[in-house]
Amino acid sequence: MSGKKLSGEVFYPSEEVIERAHIKDWEKLNAEASDDNEKFWEDRAEELHWFQKWDKVIDDSIKPFYKWFTNAKTNIAYNCLDVHVETYRRNKLALIWEGEKGDFQAMSYYALHRETCKFANVLRSLGVEKGDRVTIYMGRIPEIMIAMLACARVGAIHSVVYGGFSVEALHERIEDSESKVLIVQDGAYQRGKIVPLKEIADEALKRAGGIEHVVVVKRTGQDVNMEFGRDMWYHELMNLPIATKECTLEKMDAEDPLFILYTSGTTGKPKAILHTHGGYMVGTYTTLKYVFDIHDDDRFWCAADPGWITGHSYIVYGPLLTGATSFMYEGAPNYPYPNRWWSMIERYGINILYTAPTAIRGLMRFGDAWVKRHDLSSLRILGSVGEPINPEAWKWYNRVVGNEKCPIMDTWWQTETGMFMIAPMPSVPLKPGSGTKPFPGIDMDIVDEEGNSVKSGEEGFLVIKTPWPAMLRTIYKDPDRYVEQYWSKYPGMYMTGDSAKKDEDGYFWIIGRVDDVLKVSGYRLGTAEIESALVSHDAVAEAAAIGLPHDVKGNAIHAYVILRAGVQQSSELKEELKKHVGHEMGPIAKPENIDFVDSLPKTRSGKIMRRVLKAKALGQDPGNISTLDE
Ligand code: WT7
């Protein structure tokens, strides 16, 4: 992206940044990758360990069920741990962790490998075999990493459910995944309070069958119910003679599932996105290494939660694959004071911070002084993900946090893509609010209703035209929905669900979702899930949820509720309904505001027209309402 003068406001990388970067010439790499995509990914795959190499890099014989690295044998956990334990990295820190209370833990690659092997033996002794599903419902503590890696080691498929979800969300995910084992904590610290994860899990398990064993990690220490024969303490299991540090590793086919992760779609229930050992490994490794320019001495902090794809790919797998040190923090960003994050960056000498615009906006509100109290000179690169970053937040992040010397990597991707898809590299000129261009070798475009490329500057649907290694392989147990949801609108093109524009320099600008998916504080929620949580309350006959702009959260949830006949409207009832959604779905899904209404705008076929509700709330013209029923 050099040579030609770029339009608009552009931030050019410093000599120092370019000097150090793995990729100094993005154009050259992109040309190579576009020229021979298979060779590009094959070369990257060669940097990792395989028990047996592939016959083919990409098998596209049954589209869109692409396969990568066919017949190759590997195991991502082996590449995350065993490979490093054989080198000088054995005693290097794999994980640095700080608890919300200020407690601290550090684990070398050796220690993380040992704990993973021990827990993998525990899982096997509980009857977990290759291909079995294990649900993990935890907060941000080291054991979540151990649990995920142990599943990978024995070939079990982990299904992590974000600790901020609640009873019904957990129940639904346990049931759909048909998990045998659940791993949970007694409680998680959040803003000085305890979220009673085990209690929530107990309630979910009353609704769901199938779980044979529950492993409970002790974190908060309050009394919890332990069901005899079903529930067992993690620390007790890890002390049993079976929990030895030698554990045979399952040699996985590159295409064997590594995990499923539930995410919200356009309609109905959350869908389980399936990722595999081989391609996902190559994709996360390569993208993290190049985009965040990971070197051996880097301490990388992805401030997301392991319960979302960002945490899977860039707290757990990516950093360990690159042999970096991953940092994890348990609690809230402003606890006990708004300098918590900055204090940790200073104390641990963090080099790279990767977070979401909502967090930046939240911390920005407290003013510069909280940041400026700390020496953040260890920072080299910053990152953003989850929603478009507004220029104001970008500039504050650049000026106050990055001291104008840290390039900001705005990474666009999804649960489904597994890895960064549109992202710069440190040597690339930046424009605030744009993730620049697709990762080398990835062909993305913006198209109109008919699937034709739109002109630069015009808005359209964001699509992906080439397969990529970390792509989702299917929706677990629902291949038809996979085809329908992502590949049916334009044959041969993957529909992202986002709208976007490209500028005259080929830079991509994301506008937002075009479906009924909401991004609230960077979290992805479906209007359907919020609505079904509302409707599960006795007082509610019908409900509609929409997102309205919010200064910090990006979007805030607004709900419209039709009460059942005879139910009285009251502000207490509004509060009760919010609480009910919190209890069923989780605090992140609580509506900001609820309005009682007598009717909802619907199409003649009975579909709620959320677009009309939104336009009305914003005082805008609802556009075409010809399909609106009376
Ligand atoms: C949706 C995917 C995996 C990243 C975390 C979210 C939005 C994501 C950006 C960005 C603008 C972004 C899109 C996308 N999104 N990153 N850098 N700029 N929008 O993963 O929960 O699956 O959500 O997040 O709308 O479709 P997710």
Residues whose N, C-alpha, C, O or C-beta is under 5 A from the ligand:
A	BS01	WT7	I309 T310 S384 V385 G386 E387 P388 D410 T411 W412 W413 Q414 T415 E416 T496 D498 I510 G512 R513 G522 R524
